[in-house]
Amino acid sequence: MAFEDNLKKLEGLVAKMESGALDLDAMIKAFEDGRALVATCQKDLESVRLRIEKVTKAGACTPLPP
């Protein structure tokens, strides 16, 4: 699933939790699902960060034409 999709799901879970409409069991399930989504999003962002570092390092080694 795409980062943006996971982020929207996470935002939806937070909104449900903040609404106060969930019972305790549903709140715990939403929290667990949210933690898993946070971990996935962090992993995705780390992957992007590493790709950006790789590209910028590769670009730093090659001089730009005048």
C-alpha positions, 0 to 999 in steps of 0.5 A: 500500500502506498505511503499516502494511503497508509497515512490517510488510514492512520488519520482516520483511526486517530479521528475515530479515537479522538471522537470518543465513539469507540468502546475500549476494545475498539479503541485498543484495536485502533491503537494497535492498528495505528502503531502498525501503520506508524511503523510502516510509514516510518519504514517507508520514509526511511527508505525514501531518505536513503534513496535521496541520500544515494541520489545526492551523493551520486550527483555530488561526485559528478560535476555539472556541465558548464 
